[in-house]
């Protein structure tokens, strides 16, 4: 099982948000994150708080509404 620490989880959350919003992101951060996921392929457990997930969802909805 792969467990991300808080700093790694923040990087992954930031990258996913930027990708979903079609925003620019750092290739170096993407390569680093991919490296974390390639170490073990069984399970991923990210210490995201529920609030983070809600904030991400709200940000995506706001951006999608802004674009329409």
ZATOR-376889 format. One record per residue (C-alpha): residue number from 1; residue in one letter; chain; x, y, z negated. Coordinates in steps of 0.001 Angstrom, whole numbers, plus 524288, in hexadecimal, padded with zeros to 5 digits. Example, Ala and Ser with C-alpha at 12.3 -4.5 7.8 and 13.67 -1.06 7.14 Angstrom:
# residues 2
     i   aa   ch    east   north      up
     1    a    A   8300C   7EE6C   7E188
     2    s    A   83566   7FBDC   7E41C
# end
This chain:
# residues 68
     i   aa   ch    east   north      up
     1    x    A   80000   80000   80000
     2    x    A   804C0   80DA4   80355
     3    x    A   80254   8180B   7F91F
     4    x    A   804D7   82629   7FCAB
     5    x    A   80982   82F96   7F257
     6    x    A   802F0   83CDC   7F0F1
     7    x    A   80C92   843E3   7F9EA
     8    x    A   80AF3   8399A   8048B
     9    x    A   7FC24   839F5   80330
    10    x    A   7FC47   848B6   804ED
    11    x    A   80476   8476B   81156
    12    x    A   7FB52   83D09   816E1
    13    x    A   7EF3A   8450C   8136D
    14    x    A   7F526   85116   819D4
    15    x    A   7F8E3   849A9   82626
    16    x    A   7EB86   8434A   82778
    17    x    A   7E4B1   85048   82587
    18    x    A   7ED28   856E4   82FC0
    19    x    A   7EB25   84BB9   83955
    20    x    A   7DC6C   84BBA   8376D
    21    x    A   7DBEC   85A79   83941
    22    x    A   7E515   859C8   844F0
    23    x    A   7EE99   862B2   83DCF
    24    x    A   7FD68   8627F   83F07
    25    x    A   80528   859DC   835E0
    26    x    A   8133F   8561C   8336D
    27    x    A   8183E   84A8F   83B4B
    28    x    A   82239   84806   8308A
    29    x    A   81752   84685   82671
    30    x    A   80FE8   83D91   82FA1
    31    x    A   81BE0   834FB   831B7
    32    x    A   81E3D   83477   82310
    33    x    A   8101C   830AF   8204A
    34    x    A   81051   82629   82AC9
    35    x    A   81C60   820A4   82419
    36    x    A   814E9   81F57   8174B
    37    x    A   80A24   8178C   81DFC
    38    x    A   8136E   80EB8   82578
    39    x    A   819ED   8097F   81933
    40    x    A   80E33   80138   81599
    41    x    A   8022E   7FEB5   81DBD
    42    x    A   7F996   7F7D6   813C7
    43    x    A   7F22C   80253   80C53
    44    x    A   7F323   810DF   80A4A
    45    x    A   7EF32   81723   7FD88
    46    x    A   7EFF4   825F5   7FD91
    47    x    A   7EE21   82D74   7F0EA
    48    x    A   7E4EF   83740   7F761
    49    x    A   7DBAD   83D63   7EDE4
    50    x    A   7CD5D   83D6E   7F1AD
    51    x    A   7CDCA   84C4C   7F222
    52    x    A   7D851   84BD2   7FCA6
    53    x    A   7CFDA   84318   80504
    54    x    A   7C440   84C18   80358
    55    x    A   7CC70   85819   8068D
    56    x    A   7D1C0   85179   812B2
    57    x    A   7C426   84DD9   81747
    58    x    A   7BF26   85B9E   814DC
    59    x    A   7CAAF   86198   81C1F
    60    x    A   7C859   858C0   827D9
    61    x    A   7B9E5   85C28   82833
    62    x    A   7BCE1   86ACA   8274B
    63    x    A   7C6AE   869DF   8326F
    64    x    A   7BD7A   861E9   83AF3
    65    x    A   7B27B   86B9F   838B4
    66    x    A   7BBA1   876F6   83BD4
    67    x    A   7BF4B   870D0   848DA
    68    x    A   7B136   86EDC   84D61
# end
